[in-house]
Amino acid sequence: MSLFITDECINCDVCEPECPNDAIYQGDEIYEINPSLCTQCVGHYDEPQCQQVCPVDCILIDEENPETQEELQAKYEKIISEK
């Protein structure tokens, strides 16, 4: 599943540079995650880097965008091939 950022985001700017897929961006009020680019760092790291650096733990699994490990891997491979 992709991740999403809750309204508890404090706009601290630490998550955006950690995302290897450029899925995190500054939204109108808080940072947001593009679910079509989020692989939970599959293909890059063992765990989502944005969650590791977030000081307020506001980056959660998006239950509305369920994906298996295989689907995340396939998304990663597609993103890499398009770069």
ZADOZA-516969 format. One line per field, with one value per atom (N, C-alpha, C): residue number from 1; chain; x, y negated, z. Coordinates in steps of 0.2 Angstrom, whole numbers. Layout:
ZADOZA-516969
tilum: [NUM; ...] .
mise: [A; ...] .
px: [X; ...] .
py: [Y; ...] .
pz: [Z; ...] .
This chain:
ZADOZA-516969
tilum: [1; 1; 1; 2; 2; 2; 3; 3; 3; 4; 4; 4; 5; 5; 5; 6; 6; 6; 7; 7; 7; 8; 8; 8; 9; 9; 9; 10; 10; 10; 11; 11; 11; 12; 12; 12; 13; 13; 13; 14; 14; 14; 15; 15; 15; 16; 16; 16; 17; 17; 17; 18; 18; 18; 19; 19; 19; 20; 20; 20; 21; 21; 21; 22; 22; 22; 23; 23; 23; 24; 24; 24; 25; 25; 25; 26; 26; 26; 27; 27; 27; 28; 28; 28; 29; 29; 29; 30; 30; 30; 31; 31; 31; 32; 32; 32; 33; 33; 33; 34; 34; 34; 35; 35; 35; 36; 36; 36; 37; 37; 37; 38; 38; 38; 39; 39; 39; 40; 40; 40; 41; 41; 41; 42; 42; 42; 43; 43; 43; 44; 44; 44; 45; 45; 45; 46; 46; 46; 47; 47; 47; 48; 48; 48; 49; 49; 49; 50; 50; 50; 51; 51; 51; 52; 52; 52; 53; 53; 53; 54; 54; 54; 55; 55; 55; 56; 56; 56; 57; 57; 57; 58; 58; 58; 59; 59; 59; 60; 60; 60; 61; 61; 61; 62; 62; 62; 63; 63; 63; 64; 64; 64; 65; 65; 65; 66; 66; 66; 67; 67; 67; 68; 68; 68; 69; 69; 69; 70; 70; 70; 71; 71; 71; 72; 72; 72; 73; 73; 73; 74; 74; 74; 75; 75; 75; 76; 76; 76; 77; 77; 77; 78; 78; 78; 79; 79; 79; 80; 80; 80; 81; 81; 81; 82; 82; 82; 83; 83; 83] .
mise: [A; A; A; A; A; A; A; A; A; A; A; A; A; A; A; A; A; A; A; A; A; A; A; A; A; A; A; A; A; A; A; A; A; A; A; A; A; A; A; A; A; A; A; A; A; A; A; A; A; A; A; A; A; A; A; A; A; A; A; A; A; A; A; A; A; A; A; A; A; A; A; A; A; A; A; A; A; A; A; A; A; A; A; A; A; A; A; A; A; A; A; A; A; A; A; A; A; A; A; A; A; A; A; A; A; A; A; A; A; A; A; A; A; A; A; A; A; A; A; A; A; A; A; A; A; A; A; A; A; A; A; A; A; A; A; A; A; A; A; A; A; A; A; A; A; A; A; A; A; A; A; A; A; A; A; A; A; A; A; A; A; A; A; A; A; A; A; A; A; A; A; A; A; A; A; A; A; A; A; A; A; A; A; A; A; A; A; A; A; A; A; A; A; A; A; A; A; A; A; A; A; A; A; A; A; A; A; A; A; A; A; A; A; A; A; A; A; A; A; A; A; A; A; A; A; A; A; A; A; A; A; A; A; A; A; A; A; A; A; A; A; A; A; A; A; A; A; A; A] .
px: [4; 0; 4; 2; 6; 5; 8; 8; 4; 2; -1; 1; 0; 2; -4; -5; -11; -10; -16; -16; -12; -9; -4; 3; 4; 10; 11; 18; 20; 24; 24; 28; 36; 39; 45; 51; 48; 52; 57; 57; 62; 60; 54; 52; 53; 52; 52; 59; 64; 71; 73; 69; 71; 67; 62; 59; 63; 65; 68; 64; 58; 53; 50; 52; 49; 42; 39; 32; 29; 33; 31; 32; 27; 27; 23; 25; 21; 14; 9; 2; 0; -6; -9; -7; -8; -7; -2; -1; 4; 7; 12; 15; 10; 11; 6; 11; 8; 11; 7; 10; 7; 7; 1; 1; 3; 3; 6; 13; 16; 24; 26; 22; 24; 25; 31; 32; 34; 33; 35; 43; 46; 53; 55; 51; 52; 57; 62; 67; 73; 72; 77; 79; 75; 76; 72; 73; 69; 63; 63; 57; 57; 51; 49; 54; 58; 62; 59; 53; 50; 47; 44; 42; 47; 53; 59; 61; 60; 63; 57; 51; 45; 45; 46; 46; 39; 34; 27; 23; 26; 23; 17; 16; 10; 10; 15; 15; 12; 6; 3; 2; 0; -1; -8; -9; -15; -20; -24; -29; -33; -34; -38; -35; -28; -24; -20; -24; -20; -16; -10; -5; -1; 0; 4; 12; 16; 23; 25; 22; 23; 21; 15; 13; 17; 20; 24; 31; 33; 39; 38; 33; 31; 31; 28; 27; 34; 38; 45; 49; 48; 51; 49; 42; 40; 42; 43; 45; 53; 57; 64; 64; 60; 61; 58; 54; 52; 57; 62; 67; 72] .
py: [6; 0; -6; -11; -17; -21; -26; -29; -36; -39; -46; -49; -56; -60; -63; -63; -65; -73; -76; -83; -85; -80; -82; -84; -84; -86; -93; -94; -101; -104; -102; -105; -106; -101; -102; -100; -98; -97; -91; -87; -82; -76; -75; -69; -69; -75; -76; -74; -76; -74; -66; -63; -56; -51; -54; -49; -48; -42; -40; -41; -41; -41; -48; -53; -59; -59; -55; -54; -60; -63; -67; -75; -79; -85; -90; -96; -101; -103; -101; -102; -109; -111; -117; -119; -114; -116; -111; -105; -100; -96; -93; -88; -83; -80; -75; -70; -64; -59; -57; -56; -54; -46; -43; -36; -32; -35; -32; -32; -35; -35; -32; -31; -28; -21; -18; -11; -9; -13; -12; -10; -13; -12; -5; -1; 5; 4; 8; 7; 3; -1; -6; -4; -3; -2; 3; 6; 11; 8; 2; -2; -9; -11; -18; -23; -27; -32; -38; -40; -46; -44; -38; -36; -37; -35; -35; -41; -47; -53; -58; -56; -60; -61; -67; -68; -68; -68; -68; -61; -57; -50; -51; -56; -57; -54; -49; -46; -39; -37; -31; -27; -20; -16; -18; -19; -21; -15; -14; -8; -8; -14; -15; -14; -12; -11; -4; 1; 8; 10; 12; 15; 21; 26; 31; 29; 33; 32; 33; 37; 38; 32; 30; 24; 18; 17; 11; 12; 18; 20; 18; 20; 19; 11; 8; 0; -3; 0; -3; -2; 4; 6; 2; 0; -4; -12; -14; -21; -21; -16; -16; -16; -12; -12; -18; -22; -28; -34; -33; -39; -39] .
pz: [0; 0; 0; -3; -3; 4; 5; 12; 10; 16; 16; 22; 21; 27; 30; 36; 40; 41; 43; 45; 50; 54; 59; 57; 50; 47; 49; 51; 54; 48; 42; 37; 38; 41; 44; 38; 32; 26; 27; 32; 32; 28; 26; 23; 15; 12; 5; 2; 5; 2; 3; 7; 9; 4; 0; -4; -11; -12; -18; -25; -24; -30; -31; -27; -28; -27; -23; -22; -17; -13; -8; -11; -10; -12; -8; -8; -4; -7; -3; -5; -3; -3; -1; 6; 10; 18; 21; 19; 21; 16; 17; 12; 11; 4; 2; -2; -3; -6; -12; -18; -24; -24; -23; -22; -28; -34; -40; -40; -36; -36; -29; -24; -18; -18; -17; -16; -9; -4; 2; 2; -2; -3; -6; -8; -10; -17; -17; -22; -21; -15; -13; -6; -1; 6; 9; 15; 18; 21; 23; 26; 23; 23; 21; 25; 21; 24; 27; 24; 26; 33; 34; 41; 46; 44; 49; 51; 47; 49; 51; 50; 52; 60; 62; 70; 73; 69; 72; 70; 67; 65; 62; 57; 53; 46; 45; 38; 39; 37; 38; 32; 33; 27; 24; 18; 15; 14; 18; 17; 11; 9; 3; -4; -3; -9; -8; -7; -5; -11; -9; -14; -10; -14; -12; -12; -9; -10; -18; -21; -28; -32; -31; -34; -33; -27; -25; -29; -30; -33; -41; -44; -51; -52; -47; -48; -48; -43; -43; -50; -52; -59; -64; -64; -69; -69; -62; -61; -64; -62; -64; -72; -75; -82; -86; -82; -85; -84; -80; -79; -84] .
